[in-house]
């Protein structure tokens, strides 16, 4: 405190000499920082902590598995079952997109631990390099760090406080006479009144200071209203366990010194709040794959720093526990690339997983740690060949973390990267999407008839090409080649198709282009092109697929269009040409002026009446008339209907009925119910407008010459004002409506015309 006063005084002297300084002064930030509460500064006496316990018994009776469950629930759950924590952005922990099944598997393991009463399994995340295994663990730890700073996430441990002999003369074995202390607790003493502080290196829970028999009664009474939590706690170390070896020795020595008076012993307890921190290895530690011991101990009785301990404690043979497992207690211990380590380096996990404790030179130390590790498929395959694998298998829970198969989630991984480089390179619409489609398609396998019980579903699934399957898995669209019934079968069979290879050794997402490679490609494209369109992406990938020595997935035997990178590029090109074609037509104003809503509603009303054998009200005539058969056939001709009309109409009416049941009380909007009909009507109109685009194709070359200012002296452009205005309007619309730059828009218009017109 005195040093701080001198610092402030010296600063004020200096500050008075400096005029016109508008920066925040040292005094300002010191005052602001002093006013802010720091969770780690919260200290309590043991009796005050027991008051906290009585008010928040459920929060204080949480082993690690319960604490992590509460943390995940604290941030919330998304509608798809994923946890909101993993989608949050942190500067030092990027969001994890997708991996819903992995998140749910992690949570289910926590539920299992709750039923067992301790963390009895080692969670090993297995997957190809770059599949977000470490990112998932880092995000969990980040969530725990932030949660431990909240009111509901408070964590407490304790230290032993020994006052100066002048403060409590005659106690603690300093003299032969022990007198009754007048002080309620030593927890709030200032440093100048303390001779020694002995922290709890394992961050022992303060409840463990209560003798087991009384602690159990205390917990039973406090949690009697929550049978689930109480049943779990009864199996946990908080109910059945004890203090660590050193804390037990100190407690018993003091109790003996105080002639059995527990209250006098507890005066030496200072309960301290701590926060989880990976940076400072507090209840969150990562062990890298080097060869070293994860926990060890050393004798501290002869440490000169502890010479001020009371004689009653100096006679004890005290040891200090050290190592990653010790620092991680009451939190998370991550083993990065676990299987890269020699087997002997983690054999101790067999006993630890079985008993919840670790044996250090004969001292059995109870741990409350969520053990989690990462490894890739190559090292796991080698591990399975080891004679001891079966011993480990029973103590490990393997969770597969594949590459993503949903192109929407895949694209989110790189959106921030693309945003960060937009000053030097602009990624046009569909450019990143094209790259992500290639990545996802490289991870897929062809569906096989033998894996399906439903032969109709098998027939449909086995005929999906890689692009159609990628679109289907992302829930974006169903193949247009399918009729209504087939589309319905495909929708209902989603889970079966997604999970076809989930238990196969060659599961989907085990191979293919990794996110790390995609990030590298994004940077390379940004350095090569100022405007990146899907054309530049496809050109880059065309060169990449020649590098078979660098990418294993390029060497897989083709199966139809699968494992066929050249075919991927053809499919992606056609898909993106279709997308840009639609955008170009929209930019040209080639939009059908018919009201799709009224047009579809009229068709549905007519086929409904026809199906029921009823008349329909003609508003213009003011009377009921027969269904308009001519209009029905005209509509079906406009959408290019090729299947049986009765079957098609029946499916539409069934879909309308199902939608109405699911959306009771909601205004019926036919274009929302039947978006596929809107697409088919638009397509029929587009085919009529091809001549306008062909006219642009004849003039775009002249416009480009004007744009690039490449016309020679005295050379006049044959482009008419009308056509020049039209092309400028198209490019402007592509920029404002869809986000293209003028250069990218012009490049794609030329490419589309070359490929299609």
Secondary structure, 3 states (H helix, E strand, C coil): CHHHHHHHHHHHHHHHHCCCCCCCCHHHHHHHHHHCCCHHHCEEEHHHHHHHHHHCHHHHCCCHHHHHHHHHHHHCECCCCCEHHHHCCECCECCCCCCHHHHHHHHHHHHHHHHHCCCCCEEEEECCCCCCHHHHHHHHHHHHHHHCCCCCCCCEEEEEEEECCCCCCCCCCCCCCCCCCCCCCCCCCCHHHEEEEEECCCCCCHHHHCCHHHHHHHHHHHCCCCHHHHHHHHCCHHHHCCCCHHHHHHHHHHHHHCCCCHHHHHCCEEEEECCCECCCCECEEEECCCCCCCCEEEECCCCHHHCCCCHHHHCCCCEEEECHHHHCCCEEEEECCHHHCCHHHHCCHHHHHHHCEEEECCEEEECCEEEEEEECHHHHHHHHCCCCHHHHHCCEEEEECCCCCCHHHHHHHHHHHHHHCCCCCEECCCHHHHHHHHHHHCCCCCCCHHHCCCHHHHHHHCCCCHHHHHHHHCCCCCCCCCCHHHHHHHHHCHHHHHCCCCCCCCCCCCCCCCHHHHHHHHHHHHHHCCEECHHHHHHHHHHHCCCCCCCHHHHCCCECCECCHHHHHHHHHHHHHHHHHHHHHHHHCCCCCCCHHHHHHHHHHHHHHHHHCCCEEECCCCEEECCCHHHHHHHHHHCCCCCCHHHHHHHHHHHHHHHHHHCCCCCCCHHHHCHHHHHHHHHHHHHHHHHHHHHHHHHHHHHHHHHHCCCCCCCCCCCCHHHHHHHHHHHHHHHHHHCCCHHHHHHHHHHHHHHHC
